[in-house]
C-alpha cells in the first residue's frame, strides 16, 4: 500500500520519521524509519507565471492536479512542460508544433504538426494534499519557509477568509522566496475543502516576477566595471566631450577633468588652464554641485538654525557662504545660499554631499522642527551651472547679456545675485562668487538651455584667449587660495580646524554649537588648516603624506597633507593639509613630509593656507 511521511523526529536535526499507510480514502499508522533527510516536492506544475503576466488566466486541470495555460491569443505559443505536457517525446513534438504555428503566423510554409494531449502519466494521479491519521494531532506544514500549517488554512476559513488572496495575506502562504511553488496548490486545495468547493472555484493568487528568487540588490544593476555605481551626466556632458574634455568621476557625476590641446599631458593641460584663468578667463562646468530650493515663511529661521553664521538679515539679491555642522560639532558641508525673495532661497552644496544634506534637511523638518513652515526640494537636475572666472570674466558676461549693465561692479558687487536674460531669451541666475580667487561669476540656466549657454560663453571667452578648465585646474586654483573641499572636510574637522571659526556666530544657536565647544574640540594643539611648500622648491611631495617634526619622524606624526598641485603662480609644487596648532606654531621650523612607501621623506615649510592673494583684491575686482 501507499506510504507517506507522517511525523518527523529530531531536535537539532532529522533523526527519523513516523509513516502512514493508505487505507481506503484515509490513512493509518504505518511504522517508522530512521533517516536524516526528507525531500519535499511541490508536484508537477507548468510554469504559467510569465503567461499570466500578460493577462491569460491559468485553468485548473483535475486529471493532472495542476493549473495549465488558459486560452492563448496573440503571438504566444506554449510548448513542453510549460503547456502541461510531461513526456520527453511529447515535449519534442509540442516544440515542433509550436514552431510550425509561429512559422504559419509569419506567413512561412511549415508542415502542420498536431499538439500532443496534456499530461502523459501512465497511471492516474491521486492528489495528496494532507496526511491525517485518526486520533493524532500533528502539524502539517504547507509552506515550510513561513511555517504555515494546514490548520492555519482552516483557521483562516473560520476567521471569515474566503478568497485565496485573503488567505495569502492572513497566513503569508506563498510569500516566501519560493513564491508558492511548494505550497500554493496544497493551500488552495485545503481552502476549497473547508469551503466545500472545488479548487478552480477558489481562484488563484497573482503571479509576480521574478519567477526565480533574486536578491533586491541585484535588481539595481550589475555591480562591476562602469555599472558599479550609477552614473550622472551634466546637461553639458556632450558639449564638453565635443570640445575636447577628458572626463573623470566626481561623486556619482562625470565632470571634465582637463581639456588637452594637441599632445598635452594632463600636467601640461591643467597648468595651462589654471594660468589662463589667472591671466584671462576660464569656463568650468559646475552643474554637479547640489542645488536645493528652500521656500516658505520660516525659510530664513530654518537657515539660521542650520548654518553657523547668521542668515536672518541676508538681503534679497545677495548670497552668503555658510558652514553646516553635524550634531557632534564636526563640519558636515559648506556652500553658498542665495536669497531670491522674501521666502525663497537657493542653496548650493558640495557635489559629494548633495544627497546627504537633502536628507538631513528633510529629517530636521519632519522630526525636530515640525512647526516650521518650510518646503525643501532638490533642484540639482533642473539647473545647469557654469563658473566664469578670471580678470575678463565680466567682459565675457557683458557680451552675452541682454542688459550688460546688470553686472557692473556697482550693480553686481561681490556676493550679489541677479536674475537676468542671456541673448536668445535664455533666463538665467548670476551670482558673483569665486572659488578660484579671481573675479568670478556662476551662471545658472534651466538645464535644457545648457549647451546654448556654453556656446555663447565659449564664443566670447575663446576670442579673448580664454580656456575651458576642468577639475584638475580647479583643484590647483583652490589650493593656491586655500579653499577647502571634501578632501579637507572629511568628517574629522571642526570649523576652527578649517580656519573658519569666525563664521560661528556667538549671538545665536545652531546645530552643533554646543558640542563643538567640548574641551577636546577647542584644544590649542588640534590640527589646523595650513599651506605647505617644499623647502627645496625643485622637489614635490604627495597627498596623504604624514607631517612630522624633524626629530620625530614616526607614528601618527603632527598632521597630514590633503591636496597638492603644481602652481604656475609660484613656479613650484604647493599643498594644503593639517598640522597641530596651525601654521603659527611651525613658523621657522623644519617639518618632514613622511611618505616611506611611495617617495620617502621630504622637508617642507608650513605657511598660511591662503598663499595666493590673501587680501582678496583680485576676487573683489
C-alpha positions in Angstrom: 0.0 0.0 0.0 1.0 3.6 -0.5 3.2 5.1 2.3 3.8 8.7 3.2 5.7 10.6 5.9 3.5 11.4 8.9 5.7 12.9 11.6 9.4 13.9 11.9 11.6 13.2 14.9 14.7 15.1 16.0 15.7 18.3 17.8 18.7 19.9 16.0 18.4 17.6 13.0 16.2 14.9 11.5 16.6 11.5 13.1 13.6 9.6 11.8 10.0 9.5 10.5 6.8 8.0 11.6 5.0 6.7 8.5 1.4 6.5 7.5 -0.2 3.8 5.3 -3.0 4.4 2.8 -6.2 2.7 3.9 -9.2 3.3 1.6 -9.7 7.0 1.4 -7.8 7.7 4.7 -4.5 6.9 6.4 -3.4 4.6 9.3 -0.1 4.5 11.3 2.5 2.6 9.2 5.6 2.2 11.4 8.7 4.3 11.4 12.1 4.6 9.7 15.4 6.1 10.6 16.6 8.8 8.2 18.5 12.2 8.2 16.8 13.8 5.1 13.3 14.5 3.8 12.9 15.8 0.3 9.8 17.8 -0.3 8.2 18.3 -3.8 5.6 20.8 -4.9 4.4 18.4 -7.5 4.3 18.8 -11.3 3.0 22.2 -12.3 3.5 24.1 -15.6 5.4 27.4 -15.3 2.5 29.6 -16.3 3.8 32.6 -14.4 5.1 34.6 -17.4 1.9 33.9 -19.4 -0.3 35.0 -16.5 1.6 38.4 -16.5 0.2 39.0 -20.0 -3.4 38.6 -18.7 -4.0 34.9 -19.5 -5.7 33.2 -16.6 -4.5 29.6 -15.8 -7.1 26.8 -15.8 -7.3 24.0 -13.3 -6.8 20.5 -14.8 -8.2 17.9 -12.5 -6.7 14.9 -14.3 -3.2 16.3 -13.8 -3.9 18.1 -10.5 -2.3 21.4 -11.7 -3.0 24.7 -13.4 -2.4 24.7 -17.1 -2.3 27.7 -19.6 -5.7 29.1 -20.5 -6.8 30.1 -24.0 -3.8 31.9 -25.5 -4.5 34.6 -28.2 -1.9 36.7 -29.9 1.7 35.9 -30.8 2.3 33.5 -27.9 2.7 29.7 -28.2 3.2 27.3 -25.3 5.1 24.0 -25.6 6.6 21.3 -23.5 6.1 21.1 -19.7 5.0 24.8 -19.7 1.9 23.6 -21.6 1.4 20.7 -19.2 3.0 18.1 -21.4 5.2 15.8 -19.4 6.8 13.0 -21.5 10.0 13.8 -23.3 8.9 12.6 -26.7 5.7 14.6 -26.5 7.6 17.7 -25.4 9.7 17.5 -28.5 6.7 17.1 -30.7 5.0 20.0 -29.0 8.0 22.2 -29.7 7.8 21.3 -33.4 4.0 22.0 -33.4 4.6 25.4 -31.7 7.3 26.3 -34.2 5.0 25.4 -37.1 2.3 27.7 -35.7 4.9 30.5 -35.4 6.0 30.0 -39.0 2.5 30.0 -40.2 1.8 33.2 -38.3 4.7 34.8 -40.1 3.5 33.7 -43.5 6.1 30.9 -43.9 5.5 27.4 -45.1 5.8 24.7 -42.5 4.4 21.2 -42.1 1.4 21.1 -39.8 2.1 19.1 -36.6 -0.6 18.2 -34.1 0.0 19.3 -30.5 0.1 16.3 -28.1 -2.5 15.9 -25.3 -1.9 17.4 -21.9 -0.4 15.2 -19.2 1.2 11.9 -20.0 1.1 9.9 -16.8 0.9 6.1 -17.3 -1.2 5.8 -14.1 -3.9 8.2 -13.0 -2.9 10.8 -10.4 -4.2 10.6 -6.8 -3.6 14.1 -5.4 -2.0 14.1 -1.9 -2.7 17.4 0.0 -2.5 16.3 3.6 -1.8 13.2 5.6 -4.1 12.8 8.6 -4.4 9.8 11.0 -7.4 9.5 13.3 -6.6 10.3 16.9 -3.3 12.2 16.2 -3.0 16.0 16.2 0.1 16.8 14.3 1.5 19.8 12.5 1.2 19.5 8.7 3.3 22.2 7.1 2.0 23.6 3.8 4.7 26.3 3.5 7.9 25.2 5.1 9.6 28.6 4.8 6.9 30.6 6.5 5.8 27.8 8.8 2.2 27.8 7.5 0.3 24.7 8.5 -2.9 23.0 7.3 -4.6 24.1 10.5 -3.6 27.7 9.7 -5.5 27.5 6.5 -8.6 26.1 8.2 -8.3 28.8 10.9 -8.3 31.4 8.1 -11.6 30.0 6.8 -13.1 30.1 10.3 -12.0 33.7 10.6 -14.0 34.5 7.5 -11.3 34.5 4.8 -13.0 33.1 1.6 -10.7 34.5 -1.1 -7.3 32.9 -1.8 -5.8 36.4 -1.8 -7.2 36.9 1.7 -5.7 33.5 2.7 -2.4 34.5 1.3 -2.2 37.7 3.3 -3.7 36.2 6.5 -1.2 33.3 6.6 1.7 34.6 4.4 1.3 31.4 2.5 3.3 31.6 -0.7 5.1 34.8 0.2 8.5 33.3 0.8 11.3 33.0 -1.7 9.7 30.1 -3.5 6.6 32.3 -4.2 4.2 29.5 -3.6 5.9 26.8 -5.8 5.8 24.4 -2.9 2.6 25.1 -1.1 0.1 27.2 -3.1 -1.8 24.4 -4.7 -2.0 22.5 -1.4 -3.2 25.6 0.4 -5.9 26.1 -2.3 -7.0 22.5 -2.0 -7.3 22.8 1.8 -9.3 26.1 1.5 -11.5 24.5 -1.2 -12.2 21.6 1.2 -13.0 23.9 4.0 -15.4 25.9 1.8 -17.0 22.8 0.3 -15.9 23.9 -3.2 -13.7 22.7 -6.0 -10.2 24.1 -6.4 -11.0 26.2 -9.5 -13.8 27.9 -7.6 -11.3 29.2 -5.0 -9.3 31.1 -7.5 -5.5 31.7 -7.9 -3.1 34.1 -6.4 -1.4 36.7 -8.6 2.0 35.6 -10.0 4.6 38.3 -9.7 8.1 38.4 -11.2 10.7 37.3 -10.9 10.0 33.5 -11.2 13.4 32.6 -9.8 14.2 34.3 -6.4 16.7 37.1 -6.8 18.2 39.5 -4.3 16.8 43.0 -4.4 20.3 44.4 -4.6 20.9 42.6 -7.8 17.9 44.4 -9.5 19.7 47.7 -9.3 22.2 46.6 -12.0 25.4 44.7 -12.3 28.0 45.8 -9.8 31.0 45.6 -12.0 33.0 47.9 -14.1 31.1 51.0 -15.2 28.0 49.6 -13.6 29.5 49.5 -10.1 27.6 52.7 -9.3 25.0 54.9 -11.0 26.5 57.5 -13.4 25.1 61.0 -13.7 25.9 63.3 -16.6 25.5 67.1 -16.6 23.5 68.8 -19.3 26.8 69.9 -20.8 28.3 66.4 -21.0 28.1 66.1 -24.7 29.1 69.7 -25.2 32.2 69.1 -23.0 33.2 66.0 -24.9 32.7 67.8 -28.3 35.1 70.5 -27.0 37.9 68.1 -26.0 37.2 67.2 -22.4 38.7 64.2 -20.8 36.1 63.1 -18.2 36.5 61.9 -14.6 34.2 60.8 -11.8 33.2 63.3 -9.2 30.9 61.5 -6.7 28.3 60.0 -8.9 28.8 62.6 -11.6 31.1 62.7 -14.7 32.8 66.0 -14.9 35.6 67.4 -17.2 39.0 66.5 -15.8 41.0 68.6 -18.2 40.9 69.9 -21.8 44.1 68.8 -23.5 45.3 70.6 -26.7 47.4 68.6 -29.2 49.8 66.3 -27.4 49.4 67.8 -24.0 49.5 65.6 -21.0 47.2 66.1 -18.0 50.0 68.0 -16.3 50.6 70.3 -19.3 46.8 70.9 -19.7 45.9 71.8 -16.1 48.8 74.1 -15.6 47.9 76.0 -18.8 44.3 76.1 -17.8 45.0 77.5 -14.3 47.4 80.1 -15.7 44.8 81.2 -18.3 42.2 81.7 -15.6 44.6 83.8 -13.6 45.5 85.9 -16.7 42.4 86.0 -18.8 39.2 83.9 -18.3 38.1 80.3 -18.0 34.8 78.4 -18.1 34.1 75.4 -15.8 31.1 73.1 -15.6 29.8 73.3 -12.0 26.4 71.7 -12.6 27.2 68.8 -10.2 27.0 71.0 -7.2 23.9 70.1 -5.1 21.1 72.6 -5.5 18.2 72.8 -3.1 15.2 75.2 -3.2 14.2 76.3 0.3 10.9 78.1 0.4 8.3 79.1 3.0 7.5 81.7 5.6 10.0 80.2 8.0 12.8 79.6 5.5 15.0 82.3 7.0 14.7 80.9 10.5 15.4 77.4 9.2 18.7 78.5 7.5 19.6 80.5 10.6 19.4 77.3 12.7 21.4 75.0 10.3 24.2 77.4 9.4 26.9 78.5 11.9 26.8 82.1 10.6 23.7 84.4 10.6 21.3 84.4 7.8 18.4 86.4 9.4 19.5 89.7 7.8 20.7 88.4 4.4 19.2 90.9 1.9 17.3 89.8 -1.1 19.6 89.6 -4.1 22.6 88.5 -2.0 24.4 85.2 -1.4 26.3 84.1 1.7 28.8 81.4 2.2 27.7 79.0 5.0 29.1 76.2 7.1 26.8 73.4 8.3 27.7 71.3 11.3 26.6 67.8 12.4 25.1 67.4 15.9 28.6 66.4 17.2 30.1 69.7 16.2 32.0 68.4 13.2 31.7 70.1 9.8 29.1 68.4 7.6 29.2 70.6 4.5 29.7 74.0 3.1 28.3 76.1 0.2 26.6 79.3 -0.7 22.9 80.1 -0.3 21.3 82.8 -2.4 18.2 84.8 -1.3 15.9 85.2 -4.3 12.9 86.6 -2.4 11.5 87.2 1.0 10.7 83.5 1.4 12.7 81.9 -1.4 16.3 80.7 -1.1 18.6 78.7 -3.5 21.1 76.6 -1.6 24.2 75.0 -3.2 26.1 72.1 -1.6 29.2 70.2 -2.4 28.9 67.6 -5.1 29.6 64.6 -2.8 27.3 65.7 0.0 24.2 66.9 -2.0 22.0 63.9 -1.2 23.3 63.8 2.4 22.4 67.4 3.0 19.0 67.0 1.4 18.1 64.0 3.7 19.4 66.0 6.7 17.2 69.0 5.9 14.1 66.7 5.5 14.9 64.9 8.7 15.1 68.2 10.7 11.8 69.5 9.3 10.0 66.2 9.9 11.4 65.1 13.3 12.7 68.2 15.1 11.1 71.3 13.8 7.7 70.2 12.6 6.3 73.7 13.5 8.4 75.4 10.8 6.6 76.2 7.6 9.3 75.3 5.1 9.5 73.2 1.9 12.7 71.9 0.6 13.1 70.5 -2.9 16.2 69.1 -4.7 16.6 71.0 -8.0 20.1 69.7 -8.9 18.9 68.4 -12.2 16.8 71.5 -13.0 19.7 74.0 -13.2 22.9 73.8 -15.2 25.8 75.9 -13.9 29.0 77.3 -15.3 31.7 79.2 -13.5 33.2 82.1 -15.4 36.4 83.0 -13.7 39.3 85.4 -14.4 40.1 89.1 -14.9 38.0 89.1 -18.1 35.0 87.3 -16.7 32.8 90.3 -16.5 33.7 91.3 -20.1 32.6 87.8 -21.3 29.3 88.0 -19.5 28.5 91.6 -20.6 28.8 90.4 -24.2 26.1 87.7 -23.9 23.6 89.5 -21.6 20.6 91.4 -23.0 21.3 94.0 -20.3 25.1 94.2 -19.6 24.5 97.0 -17.0 23.2 94.4 -14.6 26.6 93.1 -13.8 28.7 96.3 -13.5 30.7 96.4 -10.3 28.2 98.8 -8.8 25.1 96.8 -9.8 26.6 93.4 -9.0 29.2 93.6 -6.2 30.9 90.6 -4.6 28.3 88.0 -3.4 25.4 89.7 -5.3 22.7 87.6 -7.0 20.9 88.8 -10.1 18.1 87.4 -12.3 18.9 88.1 -16.0 18.4 87.1 -19.6 21.1 85.9 -22.0 20.9 86.6 -25.7 18.4 84.4 -27.3 16.0 84.9 -24.5 17.7 82.4 -22.1 16.7 83.1 -18.5 19.5 82.8 -16.0 20.6 83.4 -12.4 24.0 85.0 -11.9 25.9 85.1 -8.6 29.2 86.9 -8.2 31.1 84.3 -6.1 34.5 82.9 -6.5 36.2 79.5 -5.8 39.3 80.4 -7.8 40.4 83.5 -6.0 39.8 85.6 -9.2 36.9 87.8 -10.0 34.3 85.3 -11.0 30.6 84.6 -11.6 28.5 81.5 -11.5 25.8 81.4 -14.2 22.8 79.0 -13.9 20.2 78.4 -16.6 17.4 75.8 -16.9 19.1 72.6 -17.9 17.7 72.4 -21.4 19.5 75.7 -22.2 22.9 74.4 -21.1 24.5 73.8 -24.5 23.2 77.2 -25.8 24.7 79.0 -22.8 28.0 77.3 -23.3 28.1 78.2 -27.0 27.5 81.9 -26.0 30.1 81.9 -23.2 32.8 80.0 -25.2 32.3 82.1 -28.3 33.3 85.2 -26.3 35.9 83.6 -24.0 37.7 81.9 -26.8 38.1 85.2 -28.7 39.7 86.7 -25.6 42.3 84.0 -25.2 40.3 82.2 -22.5 40.0 78.4 -21.9 37.8 75.7 -20.7 39.1 74.2 -17.5 38.4 71.0 -15.6 38.6 69.6 -12.1 42.4 69.4 -12.1 42.9 73.1 -12.8 40.0 73.9 -10.4 41.9 72.0 -7.7 45.1 73.9 -8.4 43.3 77.3 -8.2 41.6 76.4 -4.9 44.8 75.1 -3.3 46.6 78.3 -4.1 43.8 80.2 -2.5 43.4 77.8 0.5 39.8 76.9 -0.1 38.6 73.6 1.4 36.7 70.7 -0.3 35.7 67.3 0.8 39.4 66.3 0.9 39.7 68.5 3.9 36.1 68.3 5.3 36.3 64.6 5.9 34.2 64.3 9.0 37.0 64.8 11.5 37.3 68.6 11.1 35.8 71.3 13.2 35.0 74.8 11.9 38.1 76.1 13.9 40.3 73.4 12.4 39.3 74.6 8.9 40.3 78.2 9.9 36.7 79.3 9.7 36.0 79.7 13.4 35.0 83.4 12.9 31.9 82.1 11.0 30.5 80.6 14.2 28.1 83.2 15.5 28.2 83.8 19.2 24.8 85.6 19.1 22.6 82.7 18.0 22.3 78.9 18.4 22.7 76.5 15.6 23.1 72.7 15.2 26.4 71.5 16.6 27.0 74.7 18.6 27.1 73.1 22.0 29.2 70.0 21.2 31.7 71.9 19.1 32.8 73.7 22.3 33.9 70.5 24.1 37.4 70.8 25.5 38.9 68.3 23.0 37.3 70.2 20.1 38.8 73.6 21.0 42.2 72.4 22.2 45.1 74.6 21.1 47.1 71.6 19.7 44.3 70.4 17.4 45.4 70.0 13.7 44.6 73.2 11.8 44.5 74.0 8.1 47.9 75.1 6.7 49.7 75.7 3.5 52.7 73.5 2.6 55.8 74.3 0.5 58.8 72.1 -0.3 62.0 73.5 1.4 63.8 72.6 -1.9 61.5 74.2 -4.4 62.5 71.7 -7.1 61.0 68.9 -5.1 57.5 67.6 -4.8 55.5 65.6 -2.2 52.3 63.5 -2.2 48.9 64.0 -0.8 48.5 61.6 2.1 52.0 62.1 3.4 52.3 62.4 7.2 53.7 65.7 8.6 56.2 65.0 11.3 58.6 67.2 13.4 62.1 66.8 12.0 63.3 65.0 15.2 60.3 62.7 15.5 59.5 61.1 12.1 57.4 58.2 13.4 53.9 57.2 14.4 50.9 59.4 13.5 53.1 62.5 13.3 51.8 66.0 13.8 49.4 66.2 10.8 48.8 65.2 7.2 48.7 66.5 3.6 45.2 66.6 1.9 45.9 68.0 -1.5 48.9 69.1 -3.7 49.4 70.8 -7.1 52.0 72.4 -9.2 51.4 76.2 -9.0 52.2 78.2 -12.1 51.9 81.3 -10.0 54.7 80.3 -7.6 56.6 78.1 -10.1 56.8 75.1 -7.8 54.7 72.5 -6.0 52.5 73.5 -3.1 49.9 71.8 -0.9 47.4 72.2 1.9 46.8 70.0 4.9 46.5 70.0 8.7 49.1 70.2 11.4 48.8 70.5 15.2 48.4 74.1 16.4 48.3 75.7 12.9 50.9 77.4 10.9 51.8 79.9 13.6 53.2 77.0 15.7 55.6 76.0 13.0 57.0 79.3 11.7 60.7 78.8 11.0 60.5 75.1 11.9 61.6 72.2 9.6 58.8 69.7 9.1 59.2 66.4 7.3 56.5 65.1 4.9 56.9 61.3 5.5 55.9 59.0 2.7 58.0 55.9 3.1 56.1 53.7 0.8 56.0 56.0 -2.3 58.6 58.6 -2.1 60.4 58.8 1.2 60.9 61.9 3.4 60.8 65.5 2.1 61.5 68.6 4.1 58.7 71.1 3.9 57.7 74.6 5.2 54.4 75.3 6.9 52.7 78.6 5.9 49.3 80.2 5.9 46.8 78.3 3.7 45.9 81.5 1.9 49.0 81.5 -0.3 47.6 83.4 -3.2 46.2 87.0 -2.9 45.4 86.6 0.8 43.8 90.1 0.9 41.3 89.1 -1.8 41.9 92.1 -4.0 41.7 90.1 -7.2 38.5 88.3 -6.1 36.8 91.6 -5.2 37.8 93.1 -8.6 
